[in-house]
Amino acid sequence: MPMSTHHETDVAIIGAGPVGLFAIFECGMLRMRTHVIDTLDMVGGQCAALYPEKPIYDVAGHPAIEARDLIDKLAHQAAPFHPVYHLGQQVTGLTQIEDGGFRLETSRGQTIAAKAVILAAGCGAFGPNRPPLDGIEAFEGKSVFYMVQRREAFRGQRIVIAGGGDSAVDWAISLAEVAERVMVVHRRAKFRAAPESAARLDQLAESGKIDLVVPYQLHGLDGANGHLSAVVVADLDGKERRLDADVLLPFFGLSMNLGPIADWGLALDRHTVSIDPSTAETNIPGVFAVGDIVTYKHKLKLITTGFAEAAHAAHAAYPLVHPNEALHFEYSTSKGVPGL
């Protein structure tokens, strides 16, 4: 990060997750300079912080790609346009400038003047939804984890996974390849994961590689000094069952908090920002929003949807950065990419 505290750019991008990184590329292809701000001290957002080794299956051209590899490729794709990153800091203020554009203030005393803003903040500030288990804090970080940074760290261990969504199912499938035993606890027999993943889970259960503990819920933890010996579960009638285990992975989603974003005058729908999907523009002209933080009718929370929104935002921002120039759309195959 540059030493100076004030910067000027064409577009300020708030959020350096996958969609924010792709927005750098889209802006760069339209000759717009970018500064990127993120609260994490690394690029990648949730992909880097929560599940770097998790395979992603719905990115075009990649039958399967680990989240970490996707982030590396997106950062490499953005690199020719020389984005300036301001990491490890939060945008605390956003105000309009009288002669046009916006002024952003960060928690580290940086100010950034930009002609347009693209909000790509994912879930905003996020953290795991913790199960209400007595004494769970003593086990967190030692044998209870809310994310998987390295699959190899769980090799040969007895793992209880709690949850019924995509994260629970995908990690159960993946960890079954390295763990001594994988047990999946869910309060109903039906899982909310992608149909193909749910079918694969059932196949592994039928073959004995995964134990489906349904319908049960987490009830308690046994162990000492932060190390688990067992996870206690209970069915809907309160009948308890003890699962010998070394690790508990509760996947109950993330709690979302928009933080300062909620005070910027944006049109909000619960924890999301409303946009015009044809331009990705918010109710504040010149402020665009893309990715999981936005909502509109029939919105799909997919990375690939966010990529398309980033392209819409960049094209809609172009007249603000180059007001006297007509934009003649060209395919990347015909115009190429600088430095390539």
C-alpha positions in Angstrom: 0.0 0.0 0.0 1.4 3.5 -0.9 2.6 5.6 2.0 0.5 8.6 1.1 -2.9 9.0 2.8 -4.9 10.5 -0.1 -5.4 8.9 -3.5 -7.3 9.6 -6.7 -8.6 7.0 -9.1 -11.3 6.3 -11.6 -13.2 3.5 -9.8 -13.0 2.5 -6.1 -13.9 -1.2 -5.6 -14.9 -2.1 -2.1 -14.2 -5.8 -1.6 -11.4 -8.0 -3.0 -13.2 -11.3 -3.2 -13.6 -13.1 -6.5 -16.2 -10.7 -7.9 -14.3 -7.7 -6.8 -11.2 -9.1 -8.5 -13.1 -9.6 -11.7 -14.4 -6.1 -11.5 -10.8 -4.9 -11.7 -10.4 -6.8 -15.0 -13.6 -5.4 -16.4 -12.7 -1.8 -15.5 -9.2 -2.3 -16.8 -10.5 -3.5 -20.2 -12.4 -0.1 -20.4 -9.3 1.9 -19.5 -10.4 2.7 -15.9 -7.9 2.7 -13.1 -9.0 1.0 -9.8 -8.2 1.1 -6.1 -9.4 -1.8 -4.1 -10.2 -1.8 -0.4 -10.8 -4.9 1.8 -11.0 -5.6 5.5 -8.9 -8.8 5.2 -5.2 -8.6 4.9 -5.3 -10.7 1.7 -7.3 -10.8 -1.5 -9.9 -13.5 -2.0 -12.7 -12.7 0.5 -14.6 -15.8 1.8 -12.9 -18.0 -0.7 -9.5 -17.3 0.8 -10.5 -16.9 4.4 -13.1 -19.7 4.9 -12.5 -22.5 2.4 -9.4 -22.1 0.3 -9.2 -25.8 -0.5 -12.9 -26.3 -1.2 -13.7 -27.3 -4.8 -16.0 -25.0 -6.8 -17.9 -26.7 -9.6 -19.9 -24.0 -11.3 -17.2 -21.7 -12.8 -17.3 -21.8 -16.6 -14.4 -23.7 -18.1 -13.4 -25.4 -14.8 -15.1 -28.7 -14.1 -13.7 -28.3 -10.6 -11.3 -25.7 -9.2 -10.2 -25.1 -5.6 -11.2 -21.7 -4.2 -7.6 -20.8 -3.6 -6.7 -21.5 -7.3 -9.6 -19.5 -8.5 -8.5 -16.5 -6.5 -4.9 -16.9 -7.8 -6.2 -16.9 -11.4 -8.4 -13.9 -10.9 -5.6 -11.9 -9.3 -3.4 -12.9 -12.2 -6.1 -11.8 -14.6 -6.4 -8.4 -12.9 -2.6 -7.8 -12.6 -2.0 -6.2 -16.1 -4.2 -3.3 -15.0 -2.1 -2.5 -12.0 -4.8 -2.2 -9.3 -3.8 -0.5 -6.0 -4.8 -2.6 -3.0 -5.6 -1.2 0.4 -5.9 -4.3 2.5 -6.5 -4.8 6.2 -8.8 -1.8 6.4 -12.5 -1.0 6.3 -14.3 1.7 4.3 -15.8 3.7 7.2 -17.3 6.6 5.2 -18.6 7.3 1.7 -19.6 10.9 0.7 -20.4 12.5 -2.5 -18.1 15.3 -3.8 -19.7 18.5 -5.0 -18.1 18.5 -8.4 -18.8 14.8 -9.0 -17.5 11.5 -7.7 -17.1 10.2 -4.2 -14.7 10.4 -1.3 -14.0 7.2 0.7 -12.4 7.1 4.1 -10.9 4.0 5.6 -10.2 2.8 9.1 -6.5 3.4 8.6 -6.9 7.1 7.7 -6.7 6.7 4.0 -8.9 8.8 1.7 -9.7 7.9 -1.9 -11.4 10.1 -4.4 -13.1 8.2 -7.2 -15.5 9.0 -10.0 -17.5 5.8 -9.4 -17.7 3.1 -6.7 -18.3 -0.6 -7.1 -19.4 -2.3 -3.9 -18.4 -6.0 -4.0 -18.4 -6.6 -0.3 -19.9 -10.1 -0.3 -21.7 -10.7 3.0 -20.2 -7.5 4.5 -18.5 -8.3 7.8 -19.1 -12.0 8.4 -18.6 -14.6 11.0 -19.8 -18.1 11.7 -23.1 -19.0 13.3 -22.0 -20.9 16.4 -24.1 -23.8 17.7 -25.5 -23.1 21.2 -23.4 -25.7 23.0 -22.2 -25.2 26.6 -18.4 -24.7 26.8 -17.8 -24.8 23.0 -15.4 -21.8 23.3 -12.8 -24.0 25.1 -12.6 -26.2 22.0 -12.6 -23.6 19.3 -9.4 -23.5 17.3 -8.2 -26.8 18.7 -10.9 -29.4 17.9 -13.9 -27.3 16.8 -13.4 -25.4 13.6 -15.8 -23.3 11.5 -13.8 -23.4 8.3 -11.3 -25.8 6.7 -8.0 -24.1 5.7 -6.1 -27.3 4.9 -7.8 -30.6 4.3 -4.6 -32.5 5.1 -4.8 -31.2 8.7 -7.7 -33.6 9.2 -6.1 -36.8 7.8 -6.7 -39.9 9.9 -9.1 -38.1 12.3 -12.7 -38.9 13.4 -14.8 -36.0 12.1 -18.3 -34.9 13.0 -19.8 -32.5 10.5 -23.0 -30.7 11.5 -25.2 -29.0 8.9 -27.3 -29.7 5.9 -26.2 -27.2 3.3 -23.6 -27.1 0.5 -20.6 -26.5 2.8 -21.5 -29.5 5.1 -22.1 -31.8 2.2 -19.1 -30.7 0.1 -16.7 -31.0 3.0 -18.1 -34.4 4.0 -17.4 -35.7 0.5 -13.9 -34.2 0.4 -12.8 -35.1 3.9 -14.0 -38.7 3.4 -10.9 -39.2 1.3 -8.5 -38.4 4.1 -10.3 -38.9 7.5 -10.6 -42.1 9.5 -14.3 -41.6 9.8 -16.8 -38.9 8.8 -20.1 -38.5 10.5 -22.7 -36.0 9.2 -25.3 -34.8 11.7 -28.5 -33.2 10.4 -31.9 -32.7 11.8 -33.6 -34.2 8.8 -32.8 -36.8 6.2 -33.0 -34.4 3.3 -30.0 -32.1 2.6 -30.2 -28.6 1.1 -27.1 -29.1 -1.1 -26.8 -29.2 -4.9 -28.7 -32.4 -6.1 -25.5 -34.0 -7.5 -23.6 -33.4 -4.3 -26.5 -34.8 -2.2 -26.5 -37.9 -4.4 -22.8 -38.3 -4.0 -23.2 -38.1 -0.2 -25.8 -40.8 -0.3 -23.5 -43.0 -2.4 -20.7 -42.6 0.1 -23.1 -43.4 2.9 -24.3 -46.5 1.2 -20.7 -47.7 0.7 -19.9 -47.1 4.4 -17.4 -44.2 3.8 -19.7 -41.7 5.5 -22.1 -42.1 8.5 -25.3 -40.1 8.2 -26.5 -39.3 11.7 -30.1 -38.2 11.0 -32.4 -37.0 12.3 -30.2 -35.6 15.1 -29.0 -32.3 16.4 -25.9 -31.3 18.3 -26.5 -31.6 22.1 -23.1 -31.5 23.9 -19.3 -31.9 23.8 -17.1 -34.2 25.8 -13.3 -33.7 26.1 -10.6 -31.9 28.1 -8.1 -29.1 27.5 -9.7 -28.1 24.3 -9.5 -31.6 22.7 -12.7 -33.5 21.9 -13.3 -37.1 22.8 -16.9 -37.3 21.7 -19.8 -35.2 20.3 -23.2 -35.9 21.9 -26.3 -35.6 19.7 -30.0 -36.0 20.4 -32.9 -36.9 18.2 -36.2 -35.0 18.1 -37.5 -37.0 21.1 -34.4 -36.1 23.2 -32.8 -39.5 23.0 -29.1 -39.0 23.1 -26.3 -40.7 21.2 -22.5 -40.4 21.7 -20.2 -40.1 18.6 -16.5 -40.7 19.3 -14.8 -37.9 17.6 -11.6 -35.8 17.4 -13.0 -32.9 15.4 -16.3 -31.0 15.1 -17.0 -28.9 12.0 -20.3 -27.0 12.5 -21.4 -25.5 9.2 -24.5 -23.4 10.0 -23.8 -20.5 7.6 -22.5 -17.0 8.3 -23.9 -14.2 10.3 -23.8 -11.0 8.1 -23.3 -7.5 9.2 -23.2 -4.6 6.7 -21.3 -2.4 9.1 -20.8 1.2 7.9 -22.4 0.3 4.6 -25.8 0.4 6.3 -25.4 4.1 7.0 -24.6 5.3 3.4 -28.2 5.9 2.3 -28.3 2.8 0.0 -31.7 1.1 -0.6 -31.5 -2.0 1.6 -33.5 -5.2 1.6 -32.6 -6.8 5.0 -28.8 -7.4 4.7 -28.5 -6.8 1.0 -28.4 -3.8 -1.4 -31.1 -3.3 -4.0 -29.8 -2.6 -7.6 -31.0 -2.3 -11.1 -29.8 -5.6 -12.6 -29.3 -4.1 -16.1 -26.6 -1.7 -14.8 -25.8 -2.9 -11.2 -26.4 0.7 -10.1 -27.8 1.4 -6.7 -30.3 4.1 -5.8 -27.2 6.4 -5.5 -26.1 7.4 -9.0 -22.5 6.4 -9.5 -22.5 3.7 -6.8 -22.8 0.2 -8.2 -23.0 -3.1 -6.3 -22.2 -6.6 -7.4 -22.0 -10.1 -6.0 -23.6 -11.6 -2.9 -24.3 -8.2 -1.3 -26.9 -7.3 -3.9 -30.5 -8.4 -4.4 -33.1 -8.1 -7.2 -35.9 -10.3 -8.5 -34.6 -13.8 -9.4 -31.1 -13.0 -8.1 -28.9 -16.1 -8.0 -26.1 -16.1 -5.4 -23.5 -17.6 -7.6 -19.9 -16.4 -8.4 -20.7 -16.6 -12.1 -23.7 -14.3 -11.6 -21.4 -11.8 -9.8 -19.0 -11.9 -12.7 -21.8 -10.8 -15.0 -22.8 -8.1 -12.6 -19.2 -6.8 -12.5 -19.2 -6.5 -16.3 -22.5 -4.5 -16.2 -21.2 -2.2 -13.4 -18.0 -1.5 -15.3 -19.8 -0.6 -18.5 -22.3 1.5 -16.7 -19.5 3.4 -14.9 -17.6 4.1 -18.1 -19.5 7.4 -18.9 -18.7 8.7 -15.5 -15.0 8.2 -16.0 -14.9 9.1 -19.7 -17.9 11.4 -20.1 -16.9 12.7 -23.6 -16.1 9.3 -25.2 -18.5 6.9 -26.8 -18.1 3.3 -25.7 -17.8 0.9 -28.6 -18.0 -2.5 -27.2 -15.3 -4.9 -28.3 -14.7 -8.5 -27.5 -11.6 -9.4 -25.6 -10.7 -11.8 -28.4 -10.4 -8.9 -30.8 -8.9 -6.2 -28.6 -6.6 -8.3 -26.5 -5.4 -7.6 -23.0 -2.6 -5.2 -22.1 0.7 -7.0 -21.5 -0.5 -10.3 -23.0 
